[in-house]
Amino acid sequence: MSDKPTIVLVHGFWGGAAHWANVIVELNKRGYDRIRAVENPLTSLADDAERTRKMLRQVDGPVVLVGHSYGGAVITEAGGLPNVKALVYIAAFAPDAGESPGQLTQEMPPAAFDSIAPDSDGYLWIKQDTFHESFAQDLSAEDALVMAVTQKAPLASTFGDAVTAPAWRDKPVWYQVSTEDRMIHPDNERRMAARMNPRGTVELAAGHASLASQPRPVADLIEEAARQTTG
């Protein structure tokens, strides 16, 4: 087994751990043999943060904690554990104390905001007929179709859950901006990144699902964080 850190990946709304598939394969090719992907319930920020903490506590040794989309809020809330050495945000929310993903979205609405629709049970979905153009316009129609059909809807109330103690205030941070993002406004991503004073920022000409469409540069950023914080 290598001396590289464990990489823990945290998904966002409308997907599960498998959204990281391409990044997992790319990291493994680079010698990262300890990779975990959290499967969050998407029932509340508290639930998702605790699920992530449970996985982090199972890891022996240093961790690079990576979040995509709403997963950024989860790693912000859960990343204060001592074995977490770096936080990496992939087109992700990075709320400050008292802020929620919903509040940040309303301050700077993204292009595809109207594609999000609630159902009668209190869950939020991306409309299937606009999923490709909204979430993953730089993926093939077939890949986007699978994402649309298998999307994991969050409870709508989760969107309004606020962060309590942001881990990025005490941990080294890296951030990837998706310049063609239609689910989080690219300027919102830039704003959230800038206030964290990241050690590294990269902008990719990608939609929201950059983890699927551009796994190599995403893995580059994760690897940079791993090298700078864990040797």
N, C-alpha and C positions, 0 to 999 in steps of 0.2 A: 504494500500500500504506500502511496506517495505521501510526502510531507506537506502537500497542499492543503489549504483549509477546506472545510465543508461548505458547499454552496447550498443555501436554502432559498428556494424560489416560491414566491407567493403570488397567486393569480388574482385577478380582479373580478369585476362584475361580468356576467354574460359568458363566463367560461370557467373551466376547471383547471386542474394541475396539468392536463394534457396540452394546454395552450403553450406550454414551455417545451414541447417536444423537440423542435429544431435546435433550440438553445442547449438542451440537455445533450443531444448528440454532438453538437459542436464542442461543448466543454469537455465531454468525455474523450473526444479525439485529442484534446490538448493535455490529457493526463489527469483531469479531475475525476477521480474515481469515487469521491464521496459527494453525492448530489442528492438532495432531498427536495421534494415538491409538496407543499402543504395543500391539502384539499379542504378549503374553508367552507363552512355551511352557508355563508352569506345571509345570516339571520340577524346579526347586529355587529357593530364594530367590536364590542366587548367580547362576543362569542368568537369572532374571527381572530382577534388578538390573542385570546387565551388558547385557541387551537394552535396558533403559531408558536406561542411560548412553550406549549407542551412539547412540540417537536424540537424546539431549540434546546430545551432541557435534556433531551435524549442524546444530544450531540456531545461527544467528548472532544474538546479542542476548539480552536477558533472557527468562527463562522463569518462568511460574507452573506448578508441578508439582502435579497433582491425582491422588489415589488413592481408589478405592472398595474397601471391604471388605479383602481380602488385598492389594489394590493399595496400601493404606496402609503395609503392611510393606515393599513394594517401594520406595516413594518415601522411606521412612525410611532404607533402606539405600543408595539410589542418589542421594539428593538433595543430597549434599555438594558437587557440582560448582559452580564459581564462578558460572556463568550462571543458576543456580537462585536466584531472589529470594524465593520464597514457596512454602510447602507448604500444600495444602488437602486436608483429610481428609473424605471423604463416607461416613458410617457405616462407618468404617474402623478397622482395627487400627493402633496406633501403638506398637509395642514399644520398650522401652528396651534397652540393651545386654544381651545374654545372654537375652533373652526371645523366645519364638516365638508365633505366632498360636495354636498348639495349647495351649501353656501358659496363655495368657491366657483361652482359651475354657474350659479345665478349671477355672480359678479361679472363674469365674462363668458356668456353662453357660446357653446361651440356650434359649428355649422349644422350638425346632425341632431341637435337637441330634440327636435320634434319627432325624431324616429323612435324615441323612448315612449312606451305606452304601458300604463298599469292594467292589470287584469282584475277580475272581481274578487280575487283572493288576497289582494294586497301585494302582489309581486310585480316587479318592473321587467319589461321585455323590450328588446329592440325588434321592431316589426321585421318579419322575415323577408318581406319583399324589398326592404331598403337596407338590410343588414350588410350586404356586400359593399355598397357605396358609402355606408356610414362608418363601419367598423374596420373593414379590411379591403379597401379598394385596390391595394397593390398585391393582393393574393388572387389566385385563379378563381373563376366562378365556382368551380367544384369545391375547392377548399373552403371558400366563404359559405357555400351552401351547407357543408357539414358543420361549420361553426354556428350557422344560423339555426339549424335544426337541433343541435345538441347544446345550445346556449343554456347556461345555468342562471336563472333569474334570481336576483336578490329581493329580499323583502324591501318594499319601498321605504320603510322607516329607517333602514340602514343608511340610506343616502344622507339622512339628516343627523347621524350620530357624530358627535364632536370628539376630537382628540383631546386627551387630558394632559399628558406629559410627552411632548415630542422628542423622540430619541435623537433626531438630527441636531438638536442643540448641543449634544455631547459626543456625537460620533462623526467620524469622517464620512463624507457624502460624495457620491458621483451621480450624475443626472444625464439621461438621454432624452432629448427633445425630438418629437416627431413633427416635422415642419408642415406636413399635410394632414395632421390629425383633425378629425371631424367630431370626435367624442370629448376631447378636452382641448380647449382653444390653445393653439401653439404659444400664443403670447402669455397665456395663463401658466403654461409649463415653464416658460422662460422666467416669469415673475417668481414662481415658487422656487425654481432652481436658484435664482440669484440671491434670494434672501437667506438661503442655507449656506452660502459661501462655499460651494462645492470645490473639491480638489480637482475635479475633472468634469467637463461638460462636453457632450457631443451632440450635434444636430444631424439628424438623418432625414433624407427626403422620403418619408414613409408615412403611412397612415397609422391609425391607432394600434394596429396589431403588428408593430415593428418586431416584436419578439418572434413572430412567425415569418415575416417577410424578409427580415434582415438579421438573421441569427448570428452571422459572423461579427459585424461591428458591435452588436449587443454583447456577444461573448468577449470581444476585445475590451469593452468597458468593465465588465465583471472581472476579467483577468487583471486589468490595471489596478482595480481596487484590491484584489487579492494580493498582488505583488507588493503594493505600497503599504499595506497594513499588517500583513502576516509573514512577510519575508519570503 
